[in-house]
């Protein structure tokens, strides 16, 4: 095992504690002492405004769906985050894409960005080579994921 200077001992479930699973947040009903820390940054690549559908560049190769679909939110716009929480659902669009349904007409045009809260962090982190640590809106540190890959 390796002691990480910010995360502690790798292999002891620290990812779950530090990143806070979206699934746990749903189950805790406001009782947690932790806040969400792991987000996937996705870009809108197609918009069907009339149907409320948006396609993002984040599919099963970027986010694990085993514990459920991710939730869309916005870290930059609280009003947008509220609207997405009320009406938006994520469905799989395959390996490379995800589909947001129930998006308001004026929200998320092509090129806009959205953050996705994965339902489970361990298998999601496993899909990436790096985690970008952001504090105060600026990149503070980049973590290499050494144990990447299935099984």
C-alpha positions as CSV (number, residue, x, y, z in Angstrom):
1,X,0.0,0.0,0.0
2,X,1.1,3.5,-0.7
3,X,0.5,6.5,1.6
4,X,-0.8,9.4,-0.5
5,X,0.1,12.8,1.0
6,X,-3.5,14.1,0.6
7,X,-5.7,11.0,0.5
8,X,-4.0,8.7,3.1
9,X,-3.5,5.0,2.6
10,X,-4.5,3.7,-0.8
11,X,-6.5,0.6,-0.7
12,X,-8.4,1.3,2.5
13,X,-11.6,2.8,1.0
14,X,-10.3,6.4,1.1
15,X,-11.7,7.1,-2.3
16,X,-15.1,6.5,-1.0
17,X,-14.6,8.7,2.0
18,X,-12.9,11.6,0.2
19,X,-14.8,11.6,-3.0
20,X,-18.3,10.8,-1.5
21,X,-20.3,8.5,-3.7
22,X,-23.3,9.9,-5.4
23,X,-25.2,6.8,-4.3
24,X,-24.3,7.4,-0.6
25,X,-25.4,11.1,-0.9
26,X,-28.8,9.9,-2.2
27,X,-29.1,7.4,0.7
28,X,-28.0,9.8,3.5
29,X,-30.9,12.3,3.1
30,X,-28.9,15.3,4.3
31,X,-27.2,13.7,7.2
32,X,-23.7,13.5,5.9
33,X,-20.8,15.6,7.2
34,X,-19.1,15.4,3.8
35,X,-19.8,17.2,0.5
36,X,-19.6,15.9,-3.0
37,X,-16.0,16.0,-4.2
38,X,-15.9,13.9,-7.4
39,X,-17.4,15.3,-10.6
40,X,-17.0,14.4,-14.2
41,X,-16.7,17.5,-16.5
42,X,-18.8,17.0,-19.7
43,X,-19.6,19.1,-22.7
44,X,-22.8,19.3,-24.6
45,X,-22.1,18.0,-28.1
46,X,-25.7,17.9,-29.5
47,X,-29.0,19.6,-28.5
48,X,-32.5,18.8,-29.5
49,X,-34.1,21.8,-27.8
50,X,-37.7,21.0,-28.7
51,X,-37.5,17.6,-26.9
52,X,-35.3,18.7,-24.0
53,X,-32.6,16.3,-24.9
54,X,-28.8,17.0,-24.8
55,X,-26.0,14.7,-25.7
56,X,-22.8,14.9,-23.6
57,X,-19.3,13.6,-24.3
58,X,-19.4,11.3,-21.3
59,X,-20.5,7.7,-21.7
60,X,-19.6,4.4,-20.1
61,X,-15.9,4.8,-20.9
62,X,-15.8,7.8,-18.5
63,X,-18.4,6.9,-15.9
64,X,-19.4,3.6,-14.4
65,X,-23.2,2.9,-14.4
66,X,-23.3,-0.2,-12.1
67,X,-24.8,1.6,-9.1
68,X,-27.0,3.8,-11.3
69,X,-26.7,6.7,-13.7
70,X,-24.9,9.9,-12.8
71,X,-26.7,13.1,-11.9
72,X,-26.2,16.3,-13.8
73,X,-25.4,19.5,-11.9
74,X,-23.6,22.8,-12.3
75,X,-20.8,24.0,-10.0
76,X,-20.9,27.5,-11.5
77,X,-24.7,28.3,-11.6
78,X,-26.8,27.4,-8.6
79,X,-30.1,28.1,-10.4
80,X,-29.1,25.8,-13.2
81,X,-28.1,23.1,-10.7
82,X,-31.6,23.4,-9.1
83,X,-33.3,23.1,-12.4
84,X,-31.2,20.1,-13.4
85,X,-31.9,18.4,-10.0
86,X,-35.7,18.9,-10.4
87,X,-36.2,17.7,-14.0
88,X,-33.1,16.2,-15.6
89,X,-32.2,12.6,-15.9
90,X,-29.2,10.9,-17.5
91,X,-29.4,7.9,-19.7
92,X,-26.6,6.0,-21.5
93,X,-25.8,7.0,-25.0
94,X,-23.2,4.2,-25.3
95,X,-19.4,4.1,-24.7
96,X,-18.7,7.7,-25.7
97,X,-21.9,9.6,-24.9
98,X,-24.6,10.2,-22.4
99,X,-28.0,11.7,-22.9
100,X,-29.6,14.3,-20.6
101,X,-33.4,14.3,-20.7
102,X,-35.7,17.0,-19.4
103,X,-33.4,19.9,-19.9
104,X,-35.2,23.3,-20.1
105,X,-35.3,25.0,-23.6
106,X,-32.9,27.8,-22.6
107,X,-30.4,25.6,-20.7
108,X,-27.2,23.9,-21.9
109,X,-26.7,24.9,-25.6
110,X,-24.0,23.0,-27.6
111,X,-20.6,23.8,-26.2
112,X,-21.9,24.4,-22.6
113,X,-20.4,22.4,-19.8
114,X,-22.1,20.4,-17.1
115,X,-20.8,18.4,-14.1
116,X,-21.9,14.8,-13.6
117,X,-22.0,13.2,-10.1
118,X,-21.1,9.5,-10.6
119,X,-23.2,7.0,-8.6
120,X,-20.0,5.1,-7.6
121,X,-16.5,6.6,-7.4
122,X,-14.2,3.5,-7.3
123,X,-15.2,2.1,-10.7
124,X,-15.4,5.6,-12.2
125,X,-11.9,6.6,-11.0
126,X,-10.7,3.3,-12.4
127,X,-11.6,4.4,-15.9
128,X,-9.2,7.4,-15.9
129,X,-5.5,8.0,-16.0
130,X,-5.6,11.2,-14.0
131,X,-7.8,13.1,-11.4
132,X,-7.6,16.8,-11.6
133,X,-7.8,18.4,-8.1
134,X,-9.5,21.8,-8.2
135,X,-9.8,24.3,-5.3
136,X,-11.3,27.7,-5.6
137,X,-11.9,27.3,-9.3
138,X,-8.2,26.7,-10.2
139,X,-6.3,23.5,-10.8
140,X,-4.4,22.8,-7.6
141,X,-3.0,19.3,-8.3
142,X,-3.1,16.4,-10.8
143,X,-3.2,12.9,-9.3
144,X,-2.1,10.0,-11.4
145,X,-4.3,6.9,-11.1
146,X,-1.7,4.1,-10.8
147,X,-4.1,1.1,-10.5
148,X,-6.1,1.9,-13.6
149,X,-8.1,-0.8,-15.5
150,X,-10.5,-3.6,-14.9
151,X,-9.9,-6.2,-12.2
